[in-house]
Amino acid sequence: MRDACDVEPFMLVEGAHILVHLANSERVRAKIAARPGVLELLTRGAYVDYPAARTNSVRALANLACNNAQIAHTIAGFPGAVAILIRICEGSGEGYSDEARSASIRALVNIVDAAEGSKPTIISLPNGLHAVVAVIFKGSDAAKGNACYLVANLAEFNQEVARPQILNPKFYNLK
């Protein structure tokens, strides 16, 4: 039996895990995203100091954004959602797992693919593009592929912003 202090993170882990699997179904995806508090729960779950909860929350966000422009646009505009995905990609000493980083970059790819208008949100964040490139150097093979795809997609969208950053050698001075 679980300790009382362990109940809350465990419930978040399991709840987000269930959402990961339910969000795989295209017909259920919109119903889940329309439920009040789901995006807030998943966004907050990505911030908690409990690795399994963070990973499952980000995986659920990635699945929700897949092939659905309305949900992807909602996630892109949800306060803190894109910022935490970028922060996880950057992985600056926060203890984010490779699985969380991979799910995060997949969420960003799904958001950008489904909602064209989300590109300025990622590019406008101070470390947005830098964090995506960091995944190319630090991520798993699947995450690296997604990050390359996302960088190309963002550079194609706004060459004035993306190109000077990508061509600057200091840009690749990753810690």
C-alpha atoms as one frame of an Amber mdcrd trajectory, in Angstrom:
protein
   0.000   0.000   0.000   1.250   3.476  -0.898   2.171   6.092   1.712  -0.167
   9.054   2.067   2.587  11.422   0.866   2.976   9.340  -2.301  -0.703   9.388
  -3.324  -0.863  12.732  -5.123   2.107  12.218  -7.494   0.990   8.640  -8.122
  -2.498   9.841  -9.116  -0.994  12.418 -11.463   1.275   9.789 -13.027  -1.605
   7.370 -13.566  -4.066  10.052 -14.705  -1.645  11.423 -17.279  -0.763   7.864
 -18.356  -4.431   7.138 -19.034  -4.691  10.361 -21.052  -1.636   9.356 -23.091
  -3.422   6.237 -24.257  -6.870   7.789 -24.684  -5.397  10.640 -26.754  -4.107
   8.083 -29.268  -7.670   7.758 -30.550  -8.514  10.545 -32.969 -12.219  10.516
 -32.125 -11.557  10.782 -28.373  -8.844  13.467 -28.659 -11.205  16.446 -29.054
 -13.405  15.263 -26.192 -10.424  15.053 -23.859  -9.064  18.477 -24.804 -12.510
  20.039 -24.406 -12.800  18.895 -20.806 -12.275  21.785 -18.396  -8.945  21.632
 -16.627  -7.266  18.921 -18.735  -4.732  21.209 -20.416  -4.047  22.937 -17.108
  -3.520  19.569 -15.408  -1.116  18.379 -18.104   0.772  21.685 -18.228   1.144
  21.723 -14.442   2.087  18.037 -14.534   4.985  18.897 -16.837   6.324  21.278
 -14.166   6.164  18.959 -11.122   9.273  17.523  -9.537   8.250  13.945 -10.214
   9.835  12.493 -13.388   7.106   9.988 -14.286   4.389  12.636 -13.941   6.339
  15.083 -16.114   6.987  12.507 -18.805   3.391  11.251 -18.930   2.020  14.794
 -18.952   4.234  15.774 -21.893   3.418  12.546 -23.748  -0.304  13.281 -23.306
   0.168  16.834 -24.645   2.029  15.408 -27.659  -0.739  12.919 -28.377  -3.466
  15.530 -27.972  -1.772  17.884 -30.461  -1.346  15.179 -33.093  -3.237  15.957
 -36.337  -5.724  18.326 -34.705  -5.264  22.011 -35.544  -7.771  23.264 -32.991
  -6.223  21.380 -30.067  -2.677  22.206 -31.194  -3.578  25.892 -31.419  -5.177
  25.739 -27.950  -2.075  24.087 -26.455   0.202  26.636 -28.181  -1.818  29.456
 -26.626  -2.214  27.862 -23.210  -0.185  29.777 -20.604   3.088  27.998 -19.879
   2.536  25.002 -22.172   5.043  25.836 -24.918   7.436  27.362 -22.380   7.669
  24.118 -20.380   8.079  22.054 -23.558  10.991  24.314 -24.555  12.457  24.120
 -21.049  12.341  20.323 -21.116  14.009  20.286 -24.559  16.726  22.558 -23.276
  17.209  20.225 -20.295  19.313  22.745 -18.458  20.143  20.756 -15.323  16.504
  20.176 -14.467  16.775  16.411 -14.367  14.467  15.813 -17.309  14.720  12.308
 -18.709  15.507  11.505 -22.335  11.967  10.180 -22.606  10.549  13.528 -21.425
  12.823  15.401 -23.863  11.750  13.124 -26.700   8.051  13.533 -25.840   8.517
  17.279 -25.549  10.093  17.665 -28.984   7.354  15.411 -30.410   4.718  17.647
 -28.792   6.316  20.716 -30.378   6.458  19.001 -33.786   2.796  18.002 -33.496
   1.806  21.518 -32.447   3.702  23.131 -35.343   2.436  20.575 -37.881  -1.196
  20.950 -36.852  -1.265  24.677 -36.066   0.820  26.773 -38.463   0.223  29.837
 -36.287   2.175  28.309 -33.391   5.560  28.856 -35.048   5.922  32.471 -33.864
   5.294  31.300 -30.295   8.286  28.963 -30.395  10.572  31.362 -32.272   9.678
  34.282 -29.993  10.715  32.503 -26.789  14.229  33.592 -25.751  15.690  30.066
 -25.893  13.080  28.497 -28.171  15.172  27.704 -31.206  18.290  27.086 -29.118
  16.441  24.477 -27.037  15.242  22.664 -30.153  18.795  22.574 -31.522  20.026
  21.320 -28.131  17.925  18.189 -28.671  19.868  17.514 -31.881  23.036  17.289
 -29.786  21.644  15.669 -26.613  18.536  13.697 -27.547  17.771  10.144 -28.523
  17.855   9.243 -32.215  14.084   9.723 -32.581  14.241  13.042 -30.729  17.140
  14.207 -32.914  15.136  13.452 -36.057  12.121  15.343 -34.735  14.330  18.268
 -33.700  15.924  18.479 -37.178  12.476  18.441 -38.744  11.276  21.173 -36.370
  14.328  23.415 -36.958  13.803  23.151 -40.724  10.112  23.894 -40.308  10.796
  26.950 -38.118  13.580  28.236 -40.407  11.285  27.900 -43.407   8.647  29.948
 -41.587  10.784  32.882 -40.507  14.228  33.055 -42.079  14.904  36.546 -40.701
  14.768  35.227 -37.142  15.845  31.607 -37.508  18.604  31.834 -40.107  20.903
  34.312 -38.254  20.630  32.190 -35.102  21.285  28.927 -36.916  24.294  30.342
 -38.803  25.872  31.890 -35.701  28.656  29.593 -34.338  27.958  30.821 -30.776
  24.468  29.360 -31.162  25.949  25.855 -30.888  27.918  26.496 -27.721  25.736
  24.092 -25.782  26.458  23.396 -22.149
